[in-house]
Each structure stands twice: as C-alpha cells, then as structure tokens.
Amino acid sequence: MSESLVLSEILGPFAECLDSESAQRVIEFGFSPGVQNRVAALAEKANEGLLSDDERQEYEAIINANDFISILKVKARGIIASQPH
C-alpha cells in the first residue's frame, strides 16, 4: 500500500471529527513565510545535490508533513462539500 493511501485511510476517520469551522481552518492552513523560504532553500540545494544528511532529513520531514496536510485538506474539502448549503 502506498504511503499516501495509508495516510488517506488514517486521516479519513480523523477528518470526520471536524466540524465545518475546523474543516475550513484546515483548508486555509498554510506554511509560514519562514517555512516556505526554508523549503525553497532546501529544494534548491536538493536539486543541486548539495544537501547535508541533516538537511536531507529536514527536507524529507517537511515533505512528509506537507503530504499529511494535503491529504487532510482533501478530506476537509469533502466534509465542506457534503454539508447542505
């Protein structure tokens, strides 16, 4: 089973705990400018093959966190879409 499929299965029941306000806040969540700048710097170094072991671990952790957040956002959008308007 792929990592994203496992995350999706784990987050499905969790997302069902969200009310509409919480789901909307999840959808609107984004990384701070400082984190965005760090990701850009690490991505550039990764593309150049210049990451240290510590930087590679940091970059992978950020990518994993982003995957987690992205899947949770999809689940939150589903909650919002399923509610009567």
PyMOL Python script that loads the backbone (N, CA, C, O; Angstrom):
from pymol import cmd

cmd.read_pdbstr("""\
ATOM      1  N   MET A   1       0.852  -1.173   0.000  1.00  0.00           N
ATOM      2  CA  MET A   1       0.000   0.000   0.000  1.00  0.00           C
ATOM      3  C   MET A   1       0.900   1.240   0.000  1.00  0.00           C
ATOM      4  O   MET A   1       1.874   1.299   0.751  1.00  0.00           O
ATOM      5  N   SER A   2       0.581   2.217  -0.830  1.00  0.00           N
ATOM      6  CA  SER A   2       1.404   3.422  -0.923  1.00  0.00           C
ATOM      7  C   SER A   2       1.271   4.273   0.339  1.00  0.00           C
ATOM      8  O   SER A   2       0.283   4.192   1.070  1.00  0.00           O
ATOM      9  N   GLU A   3       2.285   5.081   0.565  1.00  0.00           N
ATOM     10  CA  GLU A   3       2.288   5.954   1.742  1.00  0.00           C
ATOM     11  C   GLU A   3       1.092   6.894   1.744  1.00  0.00           C
ATOM     12  O   GLU A   3       0.465   7.102   2.783  1.00  0.00           O
ATOM     13  N   SER A   4       0.772   7.466   0.579  1.00  0.00           N
ATOM     14  CA  SER A   4      -0.355   8.405   0.531  1.00  0.00           C
ATOM     15  C   SER A   4      -1.689   7.691   0.762  1.00  0.00           C
ATOM     16  O   SER A   4      -2.601   8.273   1.351  1.00  0.00           O
ATOM     17  N   LEU A   5      -1.816   6.444   0.310  1.00  0.00           N
ATOM     18  CA  LEU A   5      -3.049   5.700   0.551  1.00  0.00           C
ATOM     19  C   LEU A   5      -3.202   5.366   2.029  1.00  0.00           C
ATOM     20  O   LEU A   5      -4.302   5.439   2.576  1.00  0.00           O
ATOM     21  N   VAL A   6      -2.106   5.003   2.668  1.00  0.00           N
ATOM     22  CA  VAL A   6      -2.141   4.724   4.103  1.00  0.00           C
ATOM     23  C   VAL A   6      -2.530   5.990   4.863  1.00  0.00           C
ATOM     24  O   VAL A   6      -3.378   5.950   5.754  1.00  0.00           O
ATOM     25  N   LEU A   7      -1.909   7.106   4.509  1.00  0.00           N
ATOM     26  CA  LEU A   7      -2.259   8.374   5.161  1.00  0.00           C
ATOM     27  C   LEU A   7      -3.731   8.711   4.950  1.00  0.00           C
ATOM     28  O   LEU A   7      -4.408   9.167   5.871  1.00  0.00           O
ATOM     29  N   SER A   8      -4.213   8.489   3.758  1.00  0.00           N
ATOM     30  CA  SER A   8      -5.613   8.786   3.467  1.00  0.00           C
ATOM     31  C   SER A   8      -6.541   7.933   4.325  1.00  0.00           C
ATOM     32  O   SER A   8      -7.545   8.425   4.841  1.00  0.00           O
ATOM     33  N   GLU A   9      -6.207   6.666   4.475  1.00  0.00           N
ATOM     34  CA  GLU A   9      -7.037   5.787   5.304  1.00  0.00           C
ATOM     35  C   GLU A   9      -6.977   6.181   6.779  1.00  0.00           C
ATOM     36  O   GLU A   9      -7.978   6.098   7.490  1.00  0.00           O
ATOM     37  N   ILE A  10      -5.818   6.602   7.227  1.00  0.00           N
ATOM     38  CA  ILE A  10      -5.670   7.030   8.622  1.00  0.00           C
ATOM     39  C   ILE A  10      -6.435   8.326   8.866  1.00  0.00           C
ATOM     40  O   ILE A  10      -7.099   8.485   9.890  1.00  0.00           O
ATOM     41  N   LEU A  11      -6.335   9.244   7.920  1.00  0.00           N
ATOM     42  CA  LEU A  11      -6.924  10.565   8.117  1.00  0.00           C
ATOM     43  C   LEU A  11      -8.417  10.620   7.864  1.00  0.00           C
ATOM     44  O   LEU A  11      -9.076  11.560   8.309  1.00  0.00           O
ATOM     45  N   GLY A  12      -8.972   9.640   7.161  1.00  0.00           N
ATOM     46  CA  GLY A  12     -10.407   9.636   6.897  1.00  0.00           C
ATOM     47  C   GLY A  12     -11.230   9.715   8.168  1.00  0.00           C
ATOM     48  O   GLY A  12     -12.031  10.638   8.318  1.00  0.00           O
ATOM     49  N   PRO A  13     -11.057   8.778   9.086  1.00  0.00           N
ATOM     50  CA  PRO A  13     -11.824   8.841  10.341  1.00  0.00           C
ATOM     51  C   PRO A  13     -11.502  10.086  11.174  1.00  0.00           C
ATOM     52  O   PRO A  13     -12.377  10.637  11.843  1.00  0.00           O
ATOM     53  N   PHE A  14     -10.251  10.517  11.128  1.00  0.00           N
ATOM     54  CA  PHE A  14      -9.876  11.724  11.867  1.00  0.00           C
ATOM     55  C   PHE A  14     -10.614  12.938  11.307  1.00  0.00           C
ATOM     56  O   PHE A  14     -11.142  13.753  12.063  1.00  0.00           O
ATOM     57  N   ALA A  15     -10.649  13.054   9.994  1.00  0.00           N
ATOM     58  CA  ALA A  15     -11.301  14.204   9.362  1.00  0.00           C
ATOM     59  C   ALA A  15     -12.786  14.239   9.666  1.00  0.00           C
ATOM     60  O   ALA A  15     -13.380  15.316   9.729  1.00  0.00           O
ATOM     61  N   GLU A  16     -13.394  13.076   9.856  1.00  0.00           N
ATOM     62  CA  GLU A  16     -14.818  13.030  10.180  1.00  0.00           C
ATOM     63  C   GLU A  16     -15.118  13.664  11.529  1.00  0.00           C
ATOM     64  O   GLU A  16     -16.275  13.956  11.829  1.00  0.00           O
ATOM     65  N   CYS A  17     -14.099  13.881  12.344  1.00  0.00           N
ATOM     66  CA  CYS A  17     -14.266  14.544  13.647  1.00  0.00           C
ATOM     67  C   CYS A  17     -14.344  16.066  13.509  1.00  0.00           C
ATOM     68  O   CYS A  17     -14.678  16.762  14.468  1.00  0.00           O
ATOM     69  N   LEU A  18     -14.040  16.576  12.323  1.00  0.00           N
ATOM     70  CA  LEU A  18     -14.012  18.019  12.118  1.00  0.00           C
ATOM     71  C   LEU A  18     -15.413  18.568  11.890  1.00  0.00           C
ATOM     72  O   LEU A  18     -16.202  17.999  11.135  1.00  0.00           O
ATOM     73  N   ASP A  19     -15.710  19.681  12.552  1.00  0.00           N
ATOM     74  CA  ASP A  19     -16.934  20.389  12.218  1.00  0.00           C
ATOM     75  C   ASP A  19     -16.615  21.316  11.046  1.00  0.00           C
ATOM     76  O   ASP A  19     -15.463  21.399  10.621  1.00  0.00           O
ATOM     77  N   SER A  20     -17.615  22.007  10.527  1.00  0.00           N
ATOM     78  CA  SER A  20     -17.390  22.823   9.326  1.00  0.00           C
ATOM     79  C   SER A  20     -16.377  23.941   9.565  1.00  0.00           C
ATOM     80  O   SER A  20     -15.579  24.247   8.680  1.00  0.00           O
ATOM     81  N   GLU A  21     -16.398  24.549  10.744  1.00  0.00           N
ATOM     82  CA  GLU A  21     -15.430  25.615  11.030  1.00  0.00           C
ATOM     83  C   GLU A  21     -14.007  25.067  11.067  1.00  0.00           C
ATOM     84  O   GLU A  21     -13.093  25.666  10.500  1.00  0.00           O
ATOM     85  N   SER A  22     -13.821  23.942  11.727  1.00  0.00           N
ATOM     86  CA  SER A  22     -12.496  23.332  11.803  1.00  0.00           C
ATOM     87  C   SER A  22     -12.028  22.877  10.424  1.00  0.00           C
ATOM     88  O   SER A  22     -10.861  23.053  10.073  1.00  0.00           O
ATOM     89  N   ALA A  23     -12.931  22.294   9.646  1.00  0.00           N
ATOM     90  CA  ALA A  23     -12.580  21.862   8.297  1.00  0.00           C
ATOM     91  C   ALA A  23     -12.132  23.052   7.457  1.00  0.00           C
ATOM     92  O   ALA A  23     -11.159  22.954   6.711  1.00  0.00           O
ATOM     93  N   GLN A  24     -12.836  24.174   7.574  1.00  0.00           N
ATOM     94  CA  GLN A  24     -12.457  25.369   6.820  1.00  0.00           C
ATOM     95  C   GLN A  24     -11.080  25.874   7.239  1.00  0.00           C
ATOM     96  O   GLN A  24     -10.293  26.312   6.400  1.00  0.00           O
ATOM     97  N   ARG A  25     -10.793  25.813   8.522  1.00  0.00           N
ATOM     98  CA  ARG A  25      -9.479  26.255   9.012  1.00  0.00           C
ATOM     99  C   ARG A  25      -8.378  25.340   8.487  1.00  0.00           C
ATOM    100  O   ARG A  25      -7.285  25.811   8.171  1.00  0.00           O
ATOM    101  N   VAL A  26      -8.646  24.050   8.389  1.00  0.00           N
ATOM    102  CA  VAL A  26      -7.666  23.119   7.821  1.00  0.00           C
ATOM    103  C   VAL A  26      -7.414  23.479   6.357  1.00  0.00           C
ATOM    104  O   VAL A  26      -6.268  23.523   5.912  1.00  0.00           O
ATOM    105  N   ILE A  27      -8.486  23.734   5.615  1.00  0.00           N
ATOM    106  CA  ILE A  27      -8.356  24.088   4.198  1.00  0.00           C
ATOM    107  C   ILE A  27      -7.503  25.343   4.021  1.00  0.00           C
ATOM    108  O   ILE A  27      -6.710  25.424   3.083  1.00  0.00           O
ATOM    109  N   GLU A  28      -7.658  26.305   4.900  1.00  0.00           N
ATOM    110  CA  GLU A  28      -6.953  27.586   4.791  1.00  0.00           C
ATOM    111  C   GLU A  28      -5.530  27.541   5.335  1.00  0.00           C
ATOM    112  O   GLU A  28      -4.766  28.488   5.148  1.00  0.00           O
ATOM    113  N   PHE A  29      -5.167  26.449   6.008  1.00  0.00           N
ATOM    114  CA  PHE A  29      -3.846  26.363   6.617  1.00  0.00           C
ATOM    115  C   PHE A  29      -2.749  26.425   5.555  1.00  0.00           C
ATOM    116  O   PHE A  29      -2.881  25.855   4.472  1.00  0.00           O
ATOM    117  N   GLY A  30      -1.686  27.114   5.882  1.00  0.00           N
ATOM    118  CA  GLY A  30      -0.512  27.163   5.009  1.00  0.00           C
ATOM    119  C   GLY A  30       0.745  27.357   5.833  1.00  0.00           C
ATOM    120  O   GLY A  30       0.688  27.829   6.968  1.00  0.00           O
ATOM    121  N   PHE A  31       1.869  26.995   5.263  1.00  0.00           N
ATOM    122  CA  PHE A  31       3.145  27.186   5.944  1.00  0.00           C
ATOM    123  C   PHE A  31       3.447  28.672   6.081  1.00  0.00           C
ATOM    124  O   PHE A  31       3.073  29.470   5.222  1.00  0.00           O
ATOM    125  N   SER A  32       4.114  29.032   7.146  1.00  0.00           N
ATOM    126  CA  SER A  32       4.519  30.420   7.360  1.00  0.00           C
ATOM    127  C   SER A  32       5.550  30.814   6.296  1.00  0.00           C
ATOM    128  O   SER A  32       6.183  29.946   5.695  1.00  0.00           O
ATOM    129  N   PRO A  33       5.717  32.115   6.063  1.00  0.00           N
ATOM    130  CA  PRO A  33       6.728  32.553   5.104  1.00  0.00           C
ATOM    131  C   PRO A  33       8.126  32.034   5.441  1.00  0.00           C
ATOM    132  O   PRO A  33       8.904  31.720   4.540  1.00  0.00           O
ATOM    133  N   GLY A  34       8.445  31.945   6.726  1.00  0.00           N
ATOM    134  CA  GLY A  34       9.760  31.435   7.120  1.00  0.00           C
ATOM    135  C   GLY A  34       9.958  29.990   6.700  1.00  0.00           C
ATOM    136  O   GLY A  34      11.021  29.617   6.205  1.00  0.00           O
ATOM    137  N   VAL A  35       8.922  29.176   6.900  1.00  0.00           N
ATOM    138  CA  VAL A  35       8.999  27.767   6.494  1.00  0.00           C
ATOM    139  C   VAL A  35       9.043  27.668   4.969  1.00  0.00           C
ATOM    140  O   VAL A  35       9.788  26.857   4.418  1.00  0.00           O
ATOM    141  N   GLN A  36       8.253  28.484   4.297  1.00  0.00           N
ATOM    142  CA  GLN A  36       8.267  28.478   2.829  1.00  0.00           C
ATOM    143  C   GLN A  36       9.650  28.821   2.295  1.00  0.00           C
ATOM    144  O   GLN A  36      10.122  28.200   1.343  1.00  0.00           O
ATOM    145  N   ASN A  37      10.301  29.804   2.903  1.00  0.00           N
ATOM    146  CA  ASN A  37      11.651  30.186   2.480  1.00  0.00           C
ATOM    147  C   ASN A  37      12.639  29.057   2.721  1.00  0.00           C
ATOM    148  O   ASN A  37      13.517  28.803   1.897  1.00  0.00           O
ATOM    149  N   ARG A  38      12.491  28.373   3.865  1.00  0.00           N
ATOM    150  CA  ARG A  38      13.390  27.264   4.181  1.00  0.00           C
ATOM    151  C   ARG A  38      13.191  26.124   3.190  1.00  0.00           C
ATOM    152  O   ARG A  38      14.164  25.521   2.738  1.00  0.00           O
ATOM    153  N   VAL A  39      11.954  25.826   2.853  1.00  0.00           N
ATOM    154  CA  VAL A  39      11.671  24.772   1.877  1.00  0.00           C
ATOM    155  C   VAL A  39      12.300  25.121   0.534  1.00  0.00           C
ATOM    156  O   VAL A  39      12.912  24.267  -0.106  1.00  0.00           O
ATOM    157  N   ALA A  40      12.153  26.359   0.111  1.00  0.00           N
ATOM    158  CA  ALA A  40      12.725  26.787  -1.166  1.00  0.00           C
ATOM    159  C   ALA A  40      14.248  26.632  -1.161  1.00  0.00           C
ATOM    160  O   ALA A  40      14.836  26.182  -2.144  1.00  0.00           O
ATOM    161  N   ALA A  41      14.877  27.009  -0.048  1.00  0.00           N
ATOM    162  CA  ALA A  41      16.334  26.882   0.047  1.00  0.00           C
ATOM    163  C   ALA A  41      16.755  25.422   0.016  1.00  0.00           C
ATOM    164  O   ALA A  41      17.707  25.061  -0.675  1.00  0.00           O
ATOM    165  N   LEU A  42      16.050  24.584   0.761  1.00  0.00           N
ATOM    166  CA  LEU A  42      16.380  23.158   0.776  1.00  0.00           C
ATOM    167  C   LEU A  42      16.120  22.525  -0.590  1.00  0.00           C
ATOM    168  O   LEU A  42      16.900  21.685  -1.040  1.00  0.00           O
ATOM    169  N   ALA A  43      15.033  22.918  -1.252  1.00  0.00           N
ATOM    170  CA  ALA A  43      14.715  22.373  -2.576  1.00  0.00           C
ATOM    171  C   ALA A  43      15.812  22.727  -3.575  1.00  0.00           C
ATOM    172  O   ALA A  43      16.218  21.897  -4.388  1.00  0.00           O
ATOM    173  N   GLU A  44      16.278  23.950  -3.506  1.00  0.00           N
ATOM    174  CA  GLU A  44      17.354  24.377  -4.414  1.00  0.00           C
ATOM    175  C   GLU A  44      18.617  23.554  -4.174  1.00  0.00           C
ATOM    176  O   GLU A  44      19.250  23.079  -5.118  1.00  0.00           O
ATOM    177  N   LYS A  45      18.975  23.391  -2.900  1.00  0.00           N
ATOM    178  CA  LYS A  45      20.153  22.584  -2.579  1.00  0.00           C
ATOM    179  C   LYS A  45      19.957  21.125  -2.994  1.00  0.00           C
ATOM    180  O   LYS A  45      20.895  20.480  -3.462  1.00  0.00           O
ATOM    181  N   ALA A  46      18.736  20.605  -2.823  1.00  0.00           N
ATOM    182  CA  ALA A  46      18.446  19.220  -3.221  1.00  0.00           C
ATOM    183  C   ALA A  46      18.610  19.056  -4.726  1.00  0.00           C
ATOM    184  O   ALA A  46      19.193  18.075  -5.187  1.00  0.00           O
ATOM    185  N   ASN A  47      18.098  20.014  -5.491  1.00  0.00           N
ATOM    186  CA  ASN A  47      18.214  19.954  -6.947  1.00  0.00           C
ATOM    187  C   ASN A  47      19.667  20.010  -7.405  1.00  0.00           C
ATOM    188  O   ASN A  47      20.010  19.481  -8.463  1.00  0.00           O
ATOM    189  N   GLU A  48      20.511  20.644  -6.615  1.00  0.00           N
ATOM    190  CA  GLU A  48      21.936  20.748  -6.941  1.00  0.00           C
ATOM    191  C   GLU A  48      22.747  19.600  -6.336  1.00  0.00           C
ATOM    192  O   GLU A  48      23.953  19.504  -6.562  1.00  0.00           O
ATOM    193  N   GLY A  49      22.081  18.724  -5.563  1.00  0.00           N
ATOM    194  CA  GLY A  49      22.775  17.602  -4.931  1.00  0.00           C
ATOM    195  C   GLY A  49      23.685  18.024  -3.794  1.00  0.00           C
ATOM    196  O   GLY A  49      24.698  17.375  -3.536  1.00  0.00           O
ATOM    197  N   LEU A  50      23.333  19.112  -3.108  1.00  0.00           N
ATOM    198  CA  LEU A  50      24.209  19.688  -2.082  1.00  0.00           C
ATOM    199  C   LEU A  50      23.672  19.577  -0.659  1.00  0.00           C
ATOM    200  O   LEU A  50      24.208  20.225   0.240  1.00  0.00           O
ATOM    201  N   LEU A  51      22.638  18.783  -0.425  1.00  0.00           N
ATOM    202  CA  LEU A  51      22.082  18.674   0.918  1.00  0.00           C
ATOM    203  C   LEU A  51      22.998  17.850   1.821  1.00  0.00           C
ATOM    204  O   LEU A  51      23.522  16.811   1.419  1.00  0.00           O
ATOM    205  N   SER A  52      23.177  18.331   3.033  1.00  0.00           N
ATOM    206  CA  SER A  52      23.853  17.524   4.045  1.00  0.00           C
ATOM    207  C   SER A  52      22.869  16.457   4.524  1.00  0.00           C
ATOM    208  O   SER A  52      21.688  16.510   4.180  1.00  0.00           O
ATOM    209  N   ASP A  53      23.333  15.506   5.298  1.00  0.00           N
ATOM    210  CA  ASP A  53      22.424  14.479   5.827  1.00  0.00           C
ATOM    211  C   ASP A  53      21.334  15.109   6.699  1.00  0.00           C
ATOM    212  O   ASP A  53      20.165  14.733   6.606  1.00  0.00           O
ATOM    213  N   ASP A  54      21.717  16.061   7.537  1.00  0.00           N
ATOM    214  CA  ASP A  54      20.733  16.736   8.394  1.00  0.00           C
ATOM    215  C   ASP A  54      19.715  17.503   7.562  1.00  0.00           C
ATOM    216  O   ASP A  54      18.521  17.474   7.859  1.00  0.00           O
ATOM    217  N   GLU A  55      20.178  18.184   6.529  1.00  0.00           N
ATOM    218  CA  GLU A  55      19.267  18.939   5.667  1.00  0.00           C
ATOM    219  C   GLU A  55      18.336  17.998   4.906  1.00  0.00           C
ATOM    220  O   GLU A  55      17.162  18.313   4.712  1.00  0.00           O
ATOM    221  N   ARG A  56      18.846  16.856   4.477  1.00  0.00           N
ATOM    222  CA  ARG A  56      18.019  15.877   3.766  1.00  0.00           C
ATOM    223  C   ARG A  56      16.909  15.372   4.690  1.00  0.00           C
ATOM    224  O   ARG A  56      15.759  15.242   4.271  1.00  0.00           O
ATOM    225  N   GLN A  57      17.255  15.090   5.937  1.00  0.00           N
ATOM    226  CA  GLN A  57      16.245  14.654   6.903  1.00  0.00           C
ATOM    227  C   GLN A  57      15.208  15.741   7.149  1.00  0.00           C
ATOM    228  O   GLN A  57      14.011  15.465   7.226  1.00  0.00           O
ATOM    229  N   GLU A  58      15.675  16.974   7.271  1.00  0.00           N
ATOM    230  CA  GLU A  58      14.752  18.100   7.474  1.00  0.00           C
ATOM    231  C   GLU A  58      13.825  18.253   6.266  1.00  0.00           C
ATOM    232  O   GLU A  58      12.618  18.436   6.422  1.00  0.00           O
ATOM    233  N   TYR A  59      14.390  18.177   5.077  1.00  0.00           N
ATOM    234  CA  TYR A  59      13.611  18.331   3.847  1.00  0.00           C
ATOM    235  C   TYR A  59      12.580  17.208   3.724  1.00  0.00           C
ATOM    236  O   TYR A  59      11.428  17.463   3.373  1.00  0.00           O
ATOM    237  N   GLU A  60      12.981  15.986   4.006  1.00  0.00           N
ATOM    238  CA  GLU A  60      12.052  14.859   3.949  1.00  0.00           C
ATOM    239  C   GLU A  60      10.939  15.008   4.981  1.00  0.00           C
ATOM    240  O   GLU A  60       9.789  14.666   4.705  1.00  0.00           O
ATOM    241  N   ALA A  61      11.271  15.518   6.172  1.00  0.00           N
ATOM    242  CA  ALA A  61      10.246  15.736   7.200  1.00  0.00           C
ATOM    243  C   ALA A  61       9.226  16.772   6.734  1.00  0.00           C
ATOM    244  O   ALA A  61       8.026  16.615   6.960  1.00  0.00           O
ATOM    245  N   ILE A  62       9.704  17.820   6.090  1.00  0.00           N
ATOM    246  CA  ILE A  62       8.800  18.853   5.582  1.00  0.00           C
ATOM    247  C   ILE A  62       7.917  18.289   4.478  1.00  0.00           C
ATOM    248  O   ILE A  62       6.719  18.570   4.434  1.00  0.00           O
ATOM    249  N   ILE A  63       8.499  17.499   3.592  1.00  0.00           N
ATOM    250  CA  ILE A  63       7.728  16.884   2.502  1.00  0.00           C
ATOM    251  C   ILE A  63       6.663  15.958   3.080  1.00  0.00           C
ATOM    252  O   ILE A  63       5.518  15.972   2.627  1.00  0.00           O
ATOM    253  N   ASN A  64       7.029  15.160   4.070  1.00  0.00           N
ATOM    254  CA  ASN A  64       6.066  14.252   4.704  1.00  0.00           C
ATOM    255  C   ASN A  64       4.948  15.033   5.392  1.00  0.00           C
ATOM    256  O   ASN A  64       3.779  14.656   5.306  1.00  0.00           O
ATOM    257  N   ALA A  65       5.309  16.118   6.074  1.00  0.00           N
ATOM    258  CA  ALA A  65       4.298  16.948   6.724  1.00  0.00           C
ATOM    259  C   ALA A  65       3.368  17.555   5.679  1.00  0.00           C
ATOM    260  O   ALA A  65       2.156  17.621   5.887  1.00  0.00           O
ATOM    261  N   ASN A  66       3.925  17.992   4.570  1.00  0.00           N
ATOM    262  CA  ASN A  66       3.106  18.576   3.507  1.00  0.00           C
ATOM    263  C   ASN A  66       2.146  17.535   2.926  1.00  0.00           C
ATOM    264  O   ASN A  66       0.987  17.845   2.653  1.00  0.00           O
ATOM    265  N   ASP A  67       2.624  16.305   2.737  1.00  0.00           N
ATOM    266  CA  ASP A  67       1.746  15.238   2.253  1.00  0.00           C
ATOM    267  C   ASP A  67       0.585  15.020   3.216  1.00  0.00           C
ATOM    268  O   ASP A  67      -0.568  14.910   2.797  1.00  0.00           O
ATOM    269  N   PHE A  68       0.895  14.959   4.505  1.00  0.00           N
ATOM    270  CA  PHE A  68      -0.103  14.766   5.552  1.00  0.00           C
ATOM    271  C   PHE A  68      -1.144  15.883   5.491  1.00  0.00           C
ATOM    272  O   PHE A  68      -2.347  15.621   5.490  1.00  0.00           O
ATOM    273  N   ILE A  69      -0.679  17.113   5.442  1.00  0.00           N
ATOM    274  CA  ILE A  69      -1.567  18.273   5.411  1.00  0.00           C
ATOM    275  C   ILE A  69      -2.408  18.283   4.133  1.00  0.00           C
ATOM    276  O   ILE A  69      -3.598  18.597   4.179  1.00  0.00           O
ATOM    277  N   SER A  70      -1.806  17.947   3.009  1.00  0.00           N
ATOM    278  CA  SER A  70      -2.533  17.939   1.738  1.00  0.00           C
ATOM    279  C   SER A  70      -3.677  16.940   1.756  1.00  0.00           C
ATOM    280  O   SER A  70      -4.779  17.242   1.299  1.00  0.00           O
ATOM    281  N   ILE A  71      -3.417  15.754   2.282  1.00  0.00           N
ATOM    282  CA  ILE A  71      -4.469  14.741   2.353  1.00  0.00           C
ATOM    283  C   ILE A  71      -5.561  15.185   3.320  1.00  0.00           C
ATOM    284  O   ILE A  71      -6.748  15.007   3.045  1.00  0.00           O
ATOM    285  N   LEU A  72      -5.162  15.760   4.450  1.00  0.00           N
ATOM    286  CA  LEU A  72      -6.154  16.249   5.402  1.00  0.00           C
ATOM    287  C   LEU A  72      -7.000  17.356   4.776  1.00  0.00           C
ATOM    288  O   LEU A  72      -8.200  17.433   5.041  1.00  0.00           O
ATOM    289  N   LYS A  73      -6.401  18.207   3.957  1.00  0.00           N
ATOM    290  CA  LYS A  73      -7.163  19.255   3.270  1.00  0.00           C
ATOM    291  C   LYS A  73      -8.183  18.665   2.308  1.00  0.00           C
ATOM    292  O   LYS A  73      -9.303  19.165   2.209  1.00  0.00           O
ATOM    293  N   VAL A  74      -7.806  17.607   1.602  1.00  0.00           N
ATOM    294  CA  VAL A  74      -8.754  16.941   0.696  1.00  0.00           C
ATOM    295  C   VAL A  74      -9.932  16.401   1.497  1.00  0.00           C
ATOM    296  O   VAL A  74     -11.086  16.546   1.094  1.00  0.00           O
ATOM    297  N   LYS A  75      -9.633  15.779   2.632  1.00  0.00           N
ATOM    298  CA  LYS A  75     -10.699  15.249   3.476  1.00  0.00           C
ATOM    299  C   LYS A  75     -11.588  16.382   3.998  1.00  0.00           C
ATOM    300  O   LYS A  75     -12.811  16.241   4.041  1.00  0.00           O
ATOM    301  N   ALA A  76     -10.986  17.488   4.390  1.00  0.00           N
ATOM    302  CA  ALA A  76     -11.742  18.639   4.897  1.00  0.00           C
ATOM    303  C   ALA A  76     -12.628  19.227   3.801  1.00  0.00           C
ATOM    304  O   ALA A  76     -13.763  19.620   4.068  1.00  0.00           O
ATOM    305  N   ARG A  77     -12.119  19.290   2.574  1.00  0.00           N
ATOM    306  CA  ARG A  77     -12.946  19.786   1.460  1.00  0.00           C
ATOM    307  C   ARG A  77     -14.155  18.877   1.240  1.00  0.00           C
ATOM    308  O   ARG A  77     -15.247  19.349   0.923  1.00  0.00           O
ATOM    309  N   GLY A  78     -13.950  17.574   1.410  1.00  0.00           N
ATOM    310  CA  GLY A  78     -15.052  16.635   1.283  1.00  0.00           C
ATOM    311  C   GLY A  78     -16.115  16.876   2.350  1.00  0.00           C
ATOM    312  O   GLY A  78     -17.310  16.763   2.075  1.00  0.00           O
ATOM    313  N   ILE A  79     -15.689  17.202   3.553  1.00  0.00           N
ATOM    314  CA  ILE A  79     -16.632  17.499   4.630  1.00  0.00           C
ATOM    315  C   ILE A  79     -17.439  18.743   4.295  1.00  0.00           C
ATOM    316  O   ILE A  79     -18.661  18.755   4.445  1.00  0.00           O
ATOM    317  N   ILE A  80     -16.764  19.781   3.845  1.00  0.00           N
ATOM    318  CA  ILE A  80     -17.444  21.036   3.483  1.00  0.00           C
ATOM    319  C   ILE A  80     -18.417  20.780   2.317  1.00  0.00           C
ATOM    320  O   ILE A  80     -19.550  21.261   2.331  1.00  0.00           O
ATOM    321  N   ALA A  81     -17.967  20.026   1.323  1.00  0.00           N
ATOM    322  CA  ALA A  81     -18.806  19.777   0.149  1.00  0.00           C
ATOM    323  C   ALA A  81     -20.041  18.942   0.482  1.00  0.00           C
ATOM    324  O   ALA A  81     -21.074  19.067  -0.176  1.00  0.00           O
ATOM    325  N   SER A  82     -19.935  18.097   1.499  1.00  0.00           N
ATOM    326  CA  SER A  82     -21.056  17.216   1.830  1.00  0.00           C
ATOM    327  C   SER A  82     -22.102  17.888   2.707  1.00  0.00           C
ATOM    328  O   SER A  82     -23.165  17.320   2.955  1.00  0.00           O
ATOM    329  N   GLN A  83     -21.809  19.081   3.170  1.00  0.00           N
ATOM    330  CA  GLN A  83     -22.765  19.773   4.042  1.00  0.00           C
ATOM    331  C   GLN A  83     -23.760  20.558   3.213  1.00  0.00           C
ATOM    332  O   GLN A  83     -23.417  21.105   2.166  1.00  0.00           O
ATOM    333  N   PRO A  84     -25.013  20.610   3.694  1.00  0.00           N
ATOM    334  CA  PRO A  84     -26.026  21.379   2.952  1.00  0.00           C
ATOM    335  C   PRO A  84     -25.657  22.861   2.934  1.00  0.00           C
ATOM    336  O   PRO A  84     -25.084  23.396   3.883  1.00  0.00           O
ATOM    337  N   HIS A  85     -26.001  23.490   1.841  1.00  0.00           N
ATOM    338  CA  HIS A  85     -25.671  24.923   1.686  1.00  0.00           C
ATOM    339  C   HIS A  85     -26.862  25.770   2.004  1.00  0.00           C
ATOM    340  O   HIS A  85     -26.784  26.997   1.932  1.00  0.00           O
TER     341      HIS A  85
END
""", "prot")
cmd.dss("prot")
cmd.show_as("cartoon", "prot")
cmd.util.cbc("prot")
cmd.orient("prot")
